[in-house]
Amino acid sequence: MTAFVRALAAADIPAAMRIKDAAGWNQTETDWHNLLRLAPETCFAMECDGELAATAAAICYARRLAWIGMVLTDPAHRRRGFARRLLEHTIDALAARQVEWIKLDATEMGVPIYRQLGFEADCGVERWGAPAVPARSVPDLKWLDRSVALDRQAFGADRSRLLAVLAPLGAAAVGDGYAMTRPGSRAAYFGPCVSGSAESAEQLLTWFLAQHNGEMVYWDLLPHNAEALRLARACGFAPLRRLVRMARRGVPGAAPLAPDESQVFAIAGFEYG
């Protein structure tokens, strides 16, 4: 067996999609292309005997924070330590860039590995789902570039490059909030959504549901945001998956992150934060 870590490339996307589909995840080819567009130097592949065996990617939000996602292993190559090797390689690459903090959303299976690599539990994150049922009255909302400033305060790091990539897929804003939508292979995706009030978040959700009448919808939220939970239940959503958000200092002594998660009504995705 010959296995080694290398850069993930666009030519790997068909094989990466097959691995992703085997795991039952929701990403599309566009999501993989966007990861390579945003983080060409920190998307990695494990190649084994000429085949793509595993993947991992990390998006850097300047030097303040990196988000690891798309940690996937082909079922035929599991139990060989490939995911751990890729994670160690990714962490080393982020250390070379002097990224202050590293975060990720871990499945129950992944938590023990991440703990061994120095990650600690931060909070819960949950995927909720429902078929979209639009309201009778739908607000006419447009995207506003100033929403980027709202996001930085809520998320705790600068995601302006990510938002610029995601906005063309579908985005809307109100005075104190914004929301985005994008297609998925299994369900339309609601998020990110940042709002200064539950009322604005409800307007944004109403706008989103009207775009996806009758479609299955996924909504990833932070369960300690009571208003997000209330809104999800009121609109017929139910929990589907539970993960653990975990964090690790990348630079000793780095100042703690200070997100305002009371404003986060939907995350951007397990691969984005």
C-alpha positions, 0 to 999 in steps of 0.5 A: 500500500502506497499512501501519501498526503497531497493537495486536493485538486479540482480533478478530485471532485468527482471522487470526493463526491462519491465519498461524500455521498457514501457518508450521506452528506449534503454538499454539491460539486459547487461546494467543493469548487468553492472550498478550493477557491477559498482555500487552495493551500489548505485543502488536502487529499490522502491518495492510496494506490492511485485513488482518492482515499480521504479528504480534509479542508480548512478555510482561514478567516485571516489569521484569527480563525480557521475552520476544518471541515470535509473530513471524509474517508472512503469506506474502502479505506477506513480504519487505516488512520487516514483521517488522523494523518490528514488532520495532523497535516492540516493542523501543521499547515495552519500552525505554519500560517500562525492561525490563532484558533482552529474550530470544527463541528465534530460528529460523535464518531470524530470527537475522540480523535479531535480530543486527542489532537487538542480540541475541546468541546465548545458548544452543541450544534444541531441540524434541523429539517423540514419540507419548506412551507412558505407563508402567505405574505413574503417580504421582498428582500434584497442583499446588502453588502453592509451585512458583512459587518453584522456577520463579523460581530456575530461570528467573531472573525472576518468571513467577508471572502466566504460571504462574497462567494456564497451571496450569488447563490441566494442572499437577502438582508434586513436592517439588522440581519441577513440570510443566505441559501444554497442548493444541496444534494439532499436538501436546500440549505438555510444559512448562514443567518445573522440577526439582531432580533428574532423578528428580523430572523423570522422575516429572513426565514420567511423569505428563504422558505418562499424560495424552496416551496415543497423542498426538503430544507436543512437548517444548522443552528446553535441550540443555546440560541433559544430564539432560533429553537423557538422559530424552528419549532414554530415553522415545523422543523425537527432535529435530525443530527447533533454534533459538537463544536470544538476549538483548539488554540493554534497559537499559545496565548492567543486571545479568546474568540468573542463571537456574539452567538445570540445573533447567530440563527443559522451557521454557514455549514459544518465546513464553514462555521 
